[in-house]
Amino acid sequence: MTQPALHDLGVAQLATELRERRVSAVEAAQHFLARAQNHQHLGAFVALNEDATLAQARAADAQLAAGTGGPLAGLPIAHKDIFVTRDFASTAGSKMLAGYQSPFDATVVARLAQAGCVTLGKLNCDEFAMGSANENSAVAPVGFDAPAPVRNPWDTSRIPGGSSGGSAVAVAARLAPAVTGTDTGGSIRQPASFCGITGIKPTYGRASRYGMIAFASSLDQAGPMARSAEDCALLLSALCGPDPDRDSTSLDMPAEDFSRSLNDPLDGLRIGIPAEFFGEGLAPDVRAAVDGALKEYEKLGAKLVPISLPRTELSIPVYYIIAPAEASSNLSRFDGVKFGHRANQYSDLLDMYKKTRAEGFGDEVKRRIMIGAYVLSHGYYDAYYLQAQKIRRMIADDFQNAFKNCDLIAGPVAPTVAWKLGEHGSDPLADYLADIFTLPASLAGLPGMSVPAGFGEGGMPVGLQLIGNYFQEARLLNAAHRLQQATDFHLRSPL
Ligand code: GLN
């Protein structure tokens, strides 16, 4: 039997190979670094630092030799460039932070390093994680001297999804066995769906936001993206945990073993099917794949229960008020004084602020800062921001009502498969509307994931979204794992 190539191994398999010393951490790192170089045209990586990666790999090998390595010792991973890292520049996809070098690692990065992971590099994303297509990155990918599109490996004329587009591409194209992403309104689930991989956003507060460059702090949440639910569970167990001294919204809950119930049977599991997720806007090819996955669940013993999330549509205006409001506040720190870009020429302090921000931020970021400042301003606060906060609470209540009758909720991740690069042109609303199915769980702070469910138009992947009640990550991963044992969509590769 021929050995599978290193990049064809999942996290669990590769970690075993490393632990049993059939492959060294340095060999694994070199293999994936070479693969990153050979697939530069996909635009996934924005920073590599071979010396730093190999130094981390040698340290992992020393631990593996001494038998002191963590559960993921030597496992190569890569991080969305929204996490700050000591060994690699951190840009958040923005010119504002071009060349910025952080003096510390984000908590999520540090925890994964503690578990033994070796960092291959940083992955492209929309500027400050604002976007649904990764078309808003202002940073040149490795191998390019100007910003270039991140390409979906299933069809390079299409977008990978966003904002964690580089992350999803790296996993789908086998440039890393697993990566980190962040999800504010869908940025783990939607690119995972568009690239045919698995991704999970845990309950808000499970993963520390320390060192995650802030977009909308009441929504931002980190999570893993990998090929399978089993692999995601391993990473999630390593990266979650309390960080109360550094993140005021970090939950005071001990880290869990999210793999513990992967194999539990699904007999009697009640899966809620929200009517609002299956309306007119849902493309027939996506619907067919999602229906197919739901049939599998019935075969596995689950029961489908019709439910309603009546304010689904309102999640778009509510999110696109609250997220920009928080962004306008968070991004005020980029003023040319403390760090990042500063305009070369200016007449006085105010002029320096203005020019620095005009030059450093891209159009989408400016649009959100303006919307955010507007909805927070005197006279409009009550009409927009306060109303949005009230409806946000109602959306969360709708989920609690629904969970009286079901254990999990399932539906599509996005209304369509990945669209063509440039197809939404300069119409930001087209992107916003495509977020309709991921925003509700984000606004409620609930855990959600995307699981490969089949293929649609143009042979593009379709993800099934699973949403759980608070702290039900293990149950979500269990449901996803059982589906993956019955199907092979997550094993298919575009390359
Ligand atoms: N597409 C959404 C936005 O543009 C979500 C982004 C995210 O989750 N980071 O805000």
Residues whose N, C-alpha, C, O or C-beta is under 5 A from the ligand:
A	BS01	LIG	A129 M130 G131 S132 G162 S163 T182 D183 T184 G185 G186 S187 D435
